[in-house]
Every structure is written in C-alpha cells, then in structure tokens.
Amino acid sequence: VWTILTKDVARFVLLYLTFLVSFALALYGEILYDPDDAATELQDAFLQPVGTWLGGIQYGVFLSFGPKWFGVVLFVVWVILSTVLLANLLIAMMNQTFSDCASRARKRWILERLRFTRSIQS
C-alpha cells in the first residue's frame, strides 16, 4: 500500500512542479522581466508561486509590473489552480488507490474462501 501511495504522491509532485514551472515562466516573462537583473528575477519568479501557495502572498509583485489586469488574473488563476484543483487531484488519486486496494483485497478474500472450501471438500 505504501508503494502505491508513494507513486500517487510522486505523480502529484510532478503535476505540481509542472504547474509551478508554467506559472513561474508566465510570471517572469510577462510581469517581472528586466534585462538588467534577469537571473535574480527568474529565481524570484519561481519562489513567488511557492510562497503564495504556502500563504505568503505579496500582492505588490503581481500589481506593480506590466498590465495590472494580467497580474491580477495570473494571481487568481494560480491561487485557484494550486489550492483547489491540485488538492482535489491529490484526493482523487488517493481515492482511486484506495478503491483499487479494496477491489484487490476482495478478490483475494474470495480466492482464499474458494481454497478453503476446496480443502474442506477434498
């Protein structure tokens, strides 16, 4: 069971990193890009979505650069996707794993019952 749950968590982390990279690149490319200090801002672009997901929201980063409406839309989409959809995805993956384990356990129980019945009849 632990190996199956570990696989689920690994898939979730992979999906989360995919979302993180895509939003960090969007944040970097559209809002934070400054040719003079590109390396530091790229690092900040990757850390900002993680900090937002952990509750450290800095609204100024999203509102101070580029078109204000794009920063707000990007922020709202990131918050919704990262908290609601990714948490629901993790719950759904764990639920599917539990259902698979329960189905296999029932099949094993039926097989053992048949073996026991067969041993009694022999």
C-alpha positions as CSV (number, residue, x, y, z in Angstrom):
1,V,0.0,0.0,0.0
2,W,2.8,2.4,0.8
3,T,4.5,1.9,-2.5
4,I,1.2,2.7,-4.3
5,L,0.7,5.8,-2.1
6,T,4.2,6.9,-2.8
7,K,3.6,6.6,-6.5
8,D,0.5,8.8,-6.1
9,V,2.4,11.4,-4.2
10,A,5.2,11.4,-6.8
11,R,2.7,11.9,-9.6
12,F,1.1,14.8,-7.6
13,V,4.5,16.4,-7.1
14,L,5.3,16.1,-10.8
15,L,2.0,17.7,-11.7
16,Y,2.5,20.4,-9.1
17,L,6.0,21.1,-10.5
18,T,4.5,21.4,-14.0
19,F,2.1,24.0,-12.8
20,L,4.8,25.8,-10.8
21,V,7.1,26.0,-13.8
22,S,4.4,27.2,-16.2
23,F,3.2,29.9,-13.8
24,A,6.7,30.9,-12.9
25,L,7.6,31.3,-16.5
26,A,4.5,33.3,-17.2
27,L,5.2,35.5,-14.2
28,Y,8.8,36.0,-15.3
29,G,8.0,36.6,-18.9
30,E,5.1,38.9,-18.6
31,I,5.5,40.7,-15.3
32,L,9.0,40.5,-13.8
33,Y,11.3,40.5,-16.8
34,D,14.0,43.2,-16.5
35,P,17.1,42.6,-18.8
36,D,19.4,44.2,-16.3
37,D,18.7,41.7,-13.4
38,A,17.3,38.7,-15.2
39,A,18.9,35.9,-13.0
40,T,17.6,37.2,-9.7
41,E,14.1,37.9,-11.1
42,L,13.9,34.4,-12.5
43,Q,14.7,32.9,-9.1
44,D,12.0,35.2,-7.6
45,A,9.6,34.2,-10.3
46,F,9.9,30.5,-9.2
47,L,9.8,31.3,-5.5
48,Q,6.8,33.6,-5.7
49,P,4.2,31.0,-6.7
50,V,5.5,28.6,-4.0
51,G,5.3,31.4,-1.4
52,T,1.8,32.2,-2.5
53,W,0.7,28.6,-2.2
54,L,2.2,28.4,1.4
55,G,0.3,31.6,2.4
56,G,2.9,34.3,1.9
57,I,1.1,36.4,-0.5
58,Q,2.8,39.6,-1.8
59,Y,0.2,41.4,-3.9
60,G,2.8,44.1,-5.0
61,V,4.6,41.6,-7.2
62,F,1.5,40.9,-9.2
63,L,0.3,44.5,-9.4
64,S,3.4,46.6,-9.8
65,F,4.7,45.4,-13.2
66,G,3.2,45.2,-16.6
67,P,-0.6,45.5,-17.2
68,K,-2.4,45.4,-13.8
69,W,-5.2,43.2,-15.1
70,F,-2.8,40.5,-16.2
71,G,-1.1,40.3,-12.9
72,V,-4.5,40.0,-11.1
73,V,-5.7,37.3,-13.5
74,L,-2.4,35.4,-13.2
75,F,-2.6,35.6,-9.4
76,V,-6.3,34.5,-9.2
77,V,-5.7,31.6,-11.6
78,W,-2.6,30.5,-9.7
79,V,-4.4,30.5,-6.3
80,I,-7.4,28.6,-7.6
81,L,-5.3,26.0,-9.5
82,S,-2.8,25.5,-6.8
83,T,-5.1,25.2,-3.8
84,V,-8.4,23.9,-5.1
85,L,-7.7,21.8,-8.2
86,L,-4.4,20.3,-7.1
87,A,-5.7,19.4,-3.6
88,N,-8.7,17.8,-5.3
89,L,-6.5,16.0,-7.7
90,L,-4.5,14.6,-4.8
91,I,-7.7,13.5,-3.0
92,A,-9.0,11.8,-6.2
93,M,-5.7,10.0,-6.8
94,M,-5.7,8.7,-3.2
95,N,-9.4,7.7,-3.5
96,Q,-8.6,5.7,-6.7
97,T,-5.7,4.0,-5.0
98,F,-8.0,3.0,-2.0
99,S,-10.6,1.7,-4.4
100,D,-8.0,-0.4,-6.3
101,C,-6.7,-1.8,-3.0
102,A,-10.2,-2.6,-1.8
103,S,-11.0,-4.4,-5.0
104,R,-7.8,-6.5,-4.9
105,A,-8.5,-7.3,-1.2
106,R,-12.0,-8.6,-2.1
107,K,-10.6,-10.7,-4.9
108,R,-8.0,-12.2,-2.6
109,W,-10.7,-12.9,0.1
110,I,-12.9,-14.7,-2.5
111,L,-9.9,-16.7,-3.7
112,E,-8.9,-17.7,-0.2
113,R,-12.5,-18.7,0.6
114,L,-12.6,-20.9,-2.5
115,R,-9.3,-22.5,-1.5
116,F,-10.7,-23.1,2.0
117,T,-13.9,-24.6,0.6
118,R,-12.0,-26.8,-1.8
119,S,-9.7,-28.1,1.0
120,I,-12.7,-29.0,3.2
121,Q,-14.4,-30.8,0.3
122,S,-11.3,-32.8,-0.5
